Amino acid sequence: MGRFLPVVGGILAAGCFVYVNASADSSCVTIDSPRQGIVVTTPLCTVSVAACDQVAAVGFTAHFAVPNAKGDTALLLGRITHPPFKLIWNTDDLPNQLYKGMSFSIDASFKNGQRISRSVSGIFVANKSAVCPVASIPFSGSTGFPLFTRTASSSRSSLDVRVSACWNREGIRFLAEAEAPAIFNGAAKGKLGEAGLEICIDPGLSRKPYPPQNAFSLVIPLEGTPFKTLYRPMPGPSGSFDIATSKEPCTCRYEISKLDVKGFRASVVVPVSFFGREIPDSFGCNVVVRLPDENNQIVRLSWVEAPAGAMFSPYLWASVLLLPRPFYSDPLTLLLLSFGAGLTCTLLIGLIVLFVRRKSVSFEKFEQSEEEKKLSDQIYQIIDESVTRKDITLGGVAEKLAMPPGRVEKLIRKHKGKTFKEFITFLRIEIAKERLRSSHSSETSIAESCGFKNVAEMEKYFKKLCRTTALEFRKENQVA
């Protein structure tokens, strides 16, 4: 974890940088960088101090959090005995430092034996990618969309949590159902004020390592009064950094009911007023459910799977998108829609009845027209006899029947659904398909024998009507 590379000169590493200026001054030893609030997003972190000529050596120490460790971990990065007092720390093995961040301290030794210390905190490391949950919340009066399910094992049983959400005109409604039998034990009952539901929201989806000033948390304890927690970053002039929190009463609508010897169910509405004039279309969110276990300890089950401190960092919070409100959700719109739908259905039924009646009359006329049937049969007979001839035309067919060309075209359209030219092409392609299947004649020969001008014309209409080439058709269908 503590790999470092001493360097000389004015090397500037992207991300975290501490600079040393060897010129003497009244303070003699200062930390010029990293400045508090900086976010390190690269693996290498350059650490350096400004020191006067009387400084003989400088030791560098990093203080950071490690998951499941009690308190911060201190790591001696190195000790440099000559200027420039600068080193590069490889933070590949360092977990992300979020919420309150990490700190650096230096221990400077003077040539006369004196020593002096300096430190800077609020240095945030975010060089490890984070996969944040994403959820779309529907508009609904009561039905929630599932957000997450979490389980934690205790000594004799498991703790299970299911959380869902929806939004409406009042705000965003969160529903949590937890299975935690320890709630009903005498020892655990003293922890009910610490147990419950906490909803963390970043209206701007800032993805900052620490909560911005417009972020807030809504806490619904199992016993006691709900309250709203506000955050305020506290950078100090001497390099110190902290997150100050303040609480204020909350009058939001909520319900909590205990499930007999099983757990509890909680429902809370985060009102629109908490966001300002309206709820943004997207925002950052985390939901934390606090439950007592058999050992009388509070267990946190969070939407964001992260260590206790990091779960309150917007950098890891879920991205929530509000699905558009259905247009029929407004009562007046629904009334108008119902009226319009009824009117449309009435008109549609009337049109269907009229259409069916007209079709019935047309069908009866067609069935009763023997003359029309006779003419159609004559047309198809002449076409069948001449379809493979290149000089067949609509006028030629009409002349043989002593009929106007328009009359012939109309009958073909009525019974075949095609124009004269389309019908002739269709018949020629069908003949070509049969000859491709049953003969070994060349495509050129088949095209000529079917009435096409050339093989290119046959290929053109073959692709259009059969969605394949004549060659591929022959490969797949030719009779051996």
C-alpha positions in Angstrom: 0.0 0.0 0.0 2.8 2.4 0.8 4.8 2.4 -2.5 6.4 5.8 -3.1 8.9 7.3 -5.5 11.2 10.2 -4.3 11.5 12.8 -7.0 13.5 16.0 -7.5 12.6 19.3 -9.3 9.2 20.6 -9.9 7.3 17.4 -11.0 3.6 18.0 -11.0 1.4 14.8 -10.7 -2.2 15.0 -11.8 -4.5 14.8 -8.8 -3.0 15.3 -5.4 0.1 17.6 -5.2 2.1 19.0 -2.3 4.7 21.5 -3.3 8.0 22.5 -1.4 9.7 25.8 -2.0 13.2 25.7 -0.6 13.3 29.5 0.1 13.4 30.5 3.7 10.5 32.4 5.3 9.1 33.2 8.8 7.0 30.1 9.0 9.9 27.9 7.7 7.7 24.9 7.1 4.4 24.9 5.2 2.2 22.5 3.3 1.4 24.2 0.0 -0.5 21.3 -1.5 -2.7 19.2 -1.6 -5.3 21.8 -0.7 -8.2 20.7 1.4 -11.1 19.8 -0.8 -9.1 18.4 -3.7 -10.4 15.2 -5.3 -7.6 12.8 -6.4 -8.7 10.8 -9.4 -5.3 9.4 -10.5 -3.3 6.6 -9.0 -0.2 8.8 -8.3 -0.3 11.4 -5.6 2.6 13.8 -5.3 3.3 15.0 -1.7 5.6 17.9 -1.0 6.2 20.8 1.5 7.9 24.2 1.5 10.8 24.4 3.9 13.6 26.8 4.8 17.4 26.1 4.8 17.3 25.1 8.5 15.2 22.0 7.8 17.3 18.8 7.7 14.6 16.2 7.0 10.8 15.8 6.5 8.7 12.7 7.3 5.4 12.2 5.4 2.5 10.3 6.9 -1.0 9.6 5.4 -4.1 9.0 7.6 -6.9 7.2 5.8 -9.9 4.9 6.4 -9.9 1.2 5.6 -13.2 -0.8 5.6 -13.9 -2.7 8.8 -11.0 -1.0 10.6 -11.5 0.9 13.9 -10.3 4.4 13.4 -8.0 5.7 10.7 -4.9 3.9 9.5 -1.6 5.8 9.6 0.9 5.0 7.0 4.5 6.4 6.9 5.1 7.3 3.3 8.7 8.0 3.7 11.4 10.4 5.1 13.4 12.7 2.8 16.7 14.2 4.2 17.4 16.8 1.5 15.4 19.3 -0.5 13.3 19.2 -2.5 11.1 17.5 0.1 8.8 15.7 -2.3 7.6 12.2 -3.0 5.1 10.4 -5.1 2.7 8.0 -3.4 1.1 5.2 -5.4 -2.5 5.0 -4.1 -3.5 1.9 -6.2 -4.1 -0.1 -3.0 -5.9 2.7 -1.2 -9.7 2.4 -1.1 -11.7 5.5 -2.1 -11.6 8.2 0.6 -15.0 9.8 0.7 -17.3 11.8 2.9 -14.7 13.3 5.3 -11.7 12.2 3.2 -8.2 11.6 4.4 -5.3 13.7 5.7 -1.6 14.2 5.4 0.8 15.1 8.1 4.5 16.0 8.0 7.2 15.9 10.7 10.1 18.3 10.0 13.4 18.0 11.8 15.7 21.0 12.0 19.5 21.1 11.9 19.5 22.3 15.5 17.4 19.3 16.7 14.1 21.0 16.9 11.0 19.5 15.2 7.7 20.9 13.9 4.5 19.2 12.6 2.0 20.3 10.0 -1.2 18.6 8.7 -3.9 19.1 6.1 -7.2 17.2 5.9 -10.2 16.9 3.6 -8.2 15.2 0.8 -10.6 13.0 -1.2 -9.5 10.0 -3.2 -11.8 8.7 -5.9 -9.5 6.8 -8.3 -11.5 3.6 -8.0 -14.5 3.4 -10.3 -17.9 3.1 -8.6 -20.9 1.3 -10.0 -23.9 3.3 -8.8 -27.4 1.9 -8.8 -29.9 3.4 -11.3 -33.6 3.4 -10.8 -36.7 4.8 -12.6 -39.5 5.7 -10.3 -43.1 5.7 -11.8 -45.9 8.1 -11.0 -48.4 6.3 -8.8 -50.7 7.0 -5.9 -49.6 4.0 -3.8 -47.9 1.3 -5.7 -44.1 1.4 -5.3 -41.5 0.2 -7.8 -38.9 -2.2 -6.2 -35.6 -0.4 -5.6 -33.5 -3.0 -3.7 -33.5 -6.0 -1.3 -30.7 -6.5 1.3 -30.0 -9.3 3.8 -27.6 -9.4 6.7 -26.9 -12.4 8.9 -27.0 -12.0 12.6 -26.1 -14.6 15.3 -29.4 -16.5 15.3 -31.4 -15.2 12.4 -31.2 -12.9 9.3 -32.2 -9.3 8.8 -34.1 -8.7 5.5 -35.1 -5.4 3.9 -37.2 -4.6 0.8 -37.5 -1.0 -0.3 -39.7 0.4 -3.1 -40.7 3.9 -4.2 -43.1 6.0 -6.4 -43.9 9.6 -6.9 -47.0 11.7 -7.1 -48.1 15.3 -6.6 -47.3 15.3 -2.9 -43.7 14.1 -3.3 -41.7 10.9 -3.4 -43.1 8.0 -1.4 -40.7 5.4 -0.1 -41.9 2.1 1.3 -39.7 -0.2 3.4 -40.5 -3.6 4.8 -38.0 -5.2 7.2 -37.8 -8.6 8.8 -36.0 -8.1 12.2 -37.4 -10.3 15.0 -35.0 -8.7 17.5 -37.2 -5.6 17.5 -39.6 -7.4 19.8 -36.9 -8.5 22.3 -36.7 -6.6 25.5 -33.0 -5.7 25.1 -33.5 -4.4 21.6 -36.5 -2.2 22.4 -34.1 0.3 23.9 -32.6 0.7 20.4 -35.9 1.6 18.6 -35.0 5.3 18.7 -31.9 4.5 16.7 -33.6 2.1 14.3 -35.7 3.0 11.4 -35.5 4.5 7.9 -33.1 7.2 6.6 -33.5 8.7 3.1 -30.5 10.6 1.7 -31.1 12.9 -1.2 -28.8 15.1 -3.4 -31.2 17.2 -5.5 -28.5 18.2 -8.0 -27.0 14.7 -8.5 -23.6 16.3 -7.9 -21.6 13.1 -7.4 -19.4 14.9 -4.9 -17.3 13.0 -2.3 -19.2 14.8 0.5 -22.8 16.1 0.7 -23.2 19.6 -0.8 -25.2 22.2 1.2 -28.5 21.5 -0.6 -28.3 17.8 0.2 -30.4 16.4 3.1 -31.5 13.3 4.9 -34.9 12.4 6.2 -34.8 10.2 9.3 -37.9 8.2 10.4 -37.1 6.4 13.7 -39.2 3.5 14.9 -39.8 5.5 18.1 -39.6 9.3 18.3 -40.2 12.2 16.0 -38.9 12.3 12.4 -36.3 14.9 11.6 -34.4 16.3 8.7 -30.6 16.4 8.7 -28.8 19.2 6.8 -25.1 19.0 5.8 -22.5 21.8 5.9 -18.9 21.2 4.8 -16.5 22.9 7.3 -13.1 23.7 5.8 -10.8 25.4 8.3 -8.1 28.0 7.6 -5.4 25.7 9.1 -6.2 22.8 6.7 -8.8 21.1 8.9 -12.0 19.7 7.3 -15.3 18.4 8.8 -18.9 17.8 7.8 -21.2 19.7 10.2 -24.8 18.4 10.5 -27.8 20.1 11.9 -31.3 18.7 12.6 -34.7 20.3 12.2 -38.2 19.0 12.8 -40.0 17.3 10.0 -43.7 17.4 9.4 -43.7 15.0 6.5 -46.4 12.3 6.2 -45.3 8.9 7.4 -46.7 5.6 8.8 -44.9 2.9 10.8 -46.5 -0.4 11.7 -44.9 -3.4 13.4 -45.4 -6.8 11.9 -46.2 -9.2 14.6 -43.0 -11.0 15.8 -41.5 -10.3 12.4 -40.4 -6.7 11.8 -41.9 -3.5 10.6 -43.3 -1.7 7.6 -42.6 2.0 7.1 -44.0 4.5 4.5 -42.8 8.1 4.2 -43.4 10.9 1.7 -40.5 13.2 1.0 -42.6 16.4 0.2 -42.0 18.5 -2.9 -41.1 21.5 -0.6 -37.9 19.7 0.4 -36.6 20.1 -3.2 -37.8 23.6 -3.7 -40.5 24.5 -6.2 -40.6 21.1 -7.8 -39.0 17.7 -7.8 -36.1 17.5 -10.3 -36.3 15.0 -13.1 -33.2 13.2 -11.7 -31.4 13.3 -8.4 -29.0 11.3 -6.2 -30.4 9.1 -3.6 -29.5 6.5 -0.9 -31.8 4.7 1.4 -30.5 3.3 4.7 -32.5 1.0 7.0 -31.3 0.7 10.6 -32.2 -2.5 12.4 -31.3 -3.9 15.9 -29.8 -7.4 16.0 -29.9 -10.0 18.9 -26.6 -8.5 20.2 -28.4 -5.1 20.7 -26.3 -3.6 17.9 -27.6 -1.4 15.1 -27.1 -2.9 11.6 -27.3 -0.7 8.6 -28.6 -2.1 5.4 -28.1 0.4 2.6 -29.2 0.7 -1.1 -25.5 1.6 -1.7 -23.3 -1.3 -0.7 -20.4 0.6 1.0 -18.7 1.0 4.3 -20.6 2.9 7.0 -18.9 6.3 6.3 -18.9 6.0 2.5 -22.6 5.2 2.3 -23.3 8.9 3.1 -21.2 10.1 0.1 -23.2 11.3 -2.9 -20.3 9.9 -5.0 -21.9 6.5 -4.5 -25.5 7.3 -4.4 -28.0 5.9 -6.9 -29.2 7.9 -9.9 -33.0 8.2 -9.7 -35.0 9.2 -12.7 -38.7 10.2 -12.4 -40.8 8.6 -15.1 -43.2 11.1 -16.8 -46.6 11.5 -15.2 -49.3 9.8 -17.4 -51.5 12.3 -19.1 -54.6 10.5 -17.6 -53.5 11.1 -14.0 -55.3 14.4 -13.9 -59.1 13.9 -13.0 -60.2 16.5 -15.6 -58.0 15.0 -18.3 -59.4 11.5 -17.4 -63.0 12.8 -17.7 -62.3 14.4 -21.1 -60.5 11.3 -22.2 -63.4 9.0 -21.2 -65.9 11.2 -23.0 -63.7 11.3 -26.1 -63.1 7.5 -26.0 -66.9 6.9 -25.7 -67.6 9.2 -28.6 -64.8 7.6 -30.7 -66.1 4.1 -30.0 -69.6 5.1 -31.0 -68.4 6.6 -34.3 -66.1 3.6 -34.9 -68.9 1.1 -34.4 -71.1 3.1 -36.8 -68.4 3.1 -39.5 -67.8 -0.6 -39.1 -71.5 -1.4 -39.5 -71.7 0.9 -42.6 -68.6 -0.7 -44.1 -69.9 -4.2 -43.5 -73.2 -3.4 -45.2 -71.5 -1.9 -48.2 -69.1 -4.8 -48.5 -72.0 -7.2 -48.3 -73.8 -5.4 -51.1 -70.6 -5.4 -53.2 -70.0 -9.1 -52.6 -73.6 -9.9 -53.6 -73.2 -7.9 -56.8 -70.0 -9.7 -57.6 -71.5 -13.1 -57.0 -74.5 -12.2 -59.2 -72.3 -10.9 -62.1 -71.9 -13.9 -64.4 -70.8 -11.7 -67.2 -68.0 -10.2 -65.2 -66.8 -13.7 -64.2 -66.9 -14.8 -67.8 -64.8 -11.8 -68.9 -62.2 -12.4 -66.2 -61.8 -16.0 -67.3 -61.2 -14.9 -70.9 -58.6 -12.3 -69.8 -56.6 -14.9 -67.7 -56.8 -17.4 -70.6 -55.3 -15.0 -73.1 -52.7 -13.9 -70.6 -51.7 -17.5 -69.8 -51.3 -18.2 -73.6 -49.1 -15.1 -74.2 -47.4 -14.4 -70.9 -44.0 -15.7 -72.1 -44.1 -13.5 -75.2 -42.1 -10.3 -74.9 -44.6 -8.4 -77.0 -47.6 -9.0 -74.7 -49.3 -5.7 -73.9 -52.4 -4.5 -72.1 -53.7 -3.0 -75.4 -53.1 -6.3 -77.2 -55.1 -8.3 -74.6 -57.9 -5.8 -74.7 -58.0 -5.8 -78.5 -58.4 -9.6 -78.6 -61.4 -9.2 -76.2 -62.8 -6.2 -78.0 -62.7 -4.3 -74.6 -61.3 -1.0 -73.5 -57.8 -1.4 -71.9 -59.1 0.4 -68.8 -61.8 -2.2 -68.3 -59.2 -5.0 -68.5 -56.9 -3.2 -66.1 -59.8 -2.7 -63.6 -60.9 -6.3 -63.6 -57.3 -7.5 -63.0 -56.9 -5.0 -60.1 -60.2 -6.1 -58.6 -59.5 -9.8 -58.6 -55.7 -10.0 -58.4 -54.9 -6.9 -56.5 -52.2 -6.0 -59.1 -51.8 -3.9 -62.2 -51.5 -5.6 -65.6 -47.7 -5.2 -65.6 -47.3 -6.4 -62.0 -49.5 -9.5 -62.8 -47.5 -10.4 -65.9 -44.2 -10.0 -64.0 -45.6 -12.2 -61.1 -46.6 -15.0 -63.6 -43.2 -14.9 -65.3 -41.4 -15.2 -62.0 -43.5 -18.2 -61.1 -42.7 -19.8 -64.4 -39.0 -19.0 -63.9 -39.0 -20.5 -60.4 -40.5 -23.8 -61.8 -37.9 -24.0 -64.5 -35.0 -23.2 -62.1 -36.3 -26.1 -59.9 -36.8 -28.7 -62.6 -34.2 -28.0 -65.3 -30.5 -27.4 -65.8 -31.0 -24.6 -68.4 -28.9 -21.5 -67.9 -30.4 -18.4 -66.3 -30.1 -16.5 -69.5 -32.1 -19.2 -71.4 -34.7 -19.3 -68.7 -35.1 -15.5 -68.7 -35.5 -15.5 -72.5 -38.1 -18.4 -72.4 -40.1 -16.7 -69.7 -40.6 -13.4 -71.6 -38.0 -11.2 -69.8 -35.9 -8.9 -72.0 -32.7 -10.4 -70.5 -31.3 -12.1 -67.4 -30.7 -8.7 -65.6 -34.5 -7.9 -65.8 -35.3 -11.4 -64.4 -32.8 -10.9 -61.6 -34.3 -7.5 -60.7 -37.8 -8.8 -60.3 -36.7 -12.1 -58.7 -35.0 -10.1 -55.9 -38.0 -7.9 -55.5 -40.6 -10.6 -55.3 -38.6 -13.5 -53.8 -36.1 -11.7 -51.6 -33.2 -13.8 -53.1 -31.3 -14.3 -56.3 -32.2 -16.9 -58.9 -28.9 -18.7 -58.3 -29.6 -19.0 -54.6 -33.1 -20.1 -55.3 -31.9 -22.8 -57.6 -29.3 -24.1 -55.1 -31.9 -24.4 -52.4 -34.8 -25.8 -54.4 -33.5 -27.6 -57.5 -34.7 -31.2 -57.9 -31.8 -33.6 -58.2 
